[in-house]
Amino acid sequence: MITFFAEHWLDIVTTVLGLAYILLEYKASVWMWVVGFLMQALGIVLYYQKGLYADCGMEFYYLSMTVYGYWRWVSKAGSQGDGSFVATKKTSHLPIRHFPSRLVLPWTLLILALWGIIYWLLVTFTNSNVPLADSFTTALSIVGIWALAHKYLEQWFIWIAVDVVTCILYFYKDIPFKASLYGLYVIIAILGWFKWRRMMTSA
């Protein structure tokens, strides 16, 4: 038992942090960014050890986005991105909004381009045996974390797709605790969409 926990302690710790992160995201709490920063810092080590190189590299992007996301959530005061502002009950925080329809096509094309580029990098420069799935979740997550930083309601749909694939991938890569966490993420993401929608309409 001691040996098992010694071998999986990073998996366990990042799983606990990940659970706290998703629950804070569900509540739209700005503290999720603080927890996320610590989780992703430890995730760099975990993913490198497991040969999930795209996920490992993605954590560096996540680290920068946690800083950006925290700043945007607490300082933008309801900015709509087009110069207008929305009055909310807590005007010191960015309100929940819909993903702009004008961005759907360009961001879809970006996801496909990133997927292809990351896949090529993994196949060419690493010994990854899961390049297709690893590159897919990485490419989609790049857009997902950006959408979360902008507090778009539809970011939950992105994470549902990421969580399903990641759950399967992590079981395959012998990261059972985080794999189980991502299975739970799927459920919480579905519930999170309903909660955020209610919060958005009642703001």
Summary of the structure (lengths in Angstrom):
residues: 203
radius of gyration: 17.2
end to end distance: 48.9
largest distance: 57.0
contacts: 613
relative contact order: 0.14
helix: 76%
strand: 2%
